């Protein structure tokens, strides 16, 4: 199990750094300090290794989604909390970050990463509409697009591929996403939503 965990982590680091196509099994073996035979014993192919990363990353995200969905906050605030939490997860877990990247880079696979959190967002927005909460929920597709864009942008920012966000000082990307949500929620509440 230790070898398997080491391989998953080494592969996640490699994929986070260079992407699925750029990842080399030889570099993963070197990083995990194992032989190619040990790698192929656990994972017969690079695709199998990527599948293991995806499964582990989604499991971590599912646990976060479950915790956040139990929140007693107004539902749009819970959507914000979920977005910030997922951003923090992307910052802290290379496995989760690689799972998100793999979902985009492996077109033969459905986007299972998004399917971990998107149903929760849609459920929260539906509940908000039923409760007569903020008008922003009258356009759930716009809110889900906002969440998608924030998470994709956060992932790029975390990986260091993007330019620093305008006006962003040093700090965690999750803090920046939280500030964006604060602006959205304050604007929504100020309009009586």
Secondary structure, 3 states (H helix, E strand, C coil): CHHHHHHHHHHHHHHHHHHHHHCCHHHHHHHHCCCHHHHHHHCCCHHHHHHHHHHHHHHHHHHHHHHHHCCCCCHHHHHHHHHHHHHHHHHHCHHHHHHHHHHHHCCCCCCHHHHHHHHHHHHHHHHHHHCCCCHHHHHHHHHHHHHHHHHHHHHHHHHCCCCCCCCCCCCCHHHHHHHHHHHHHHHHHHCCC
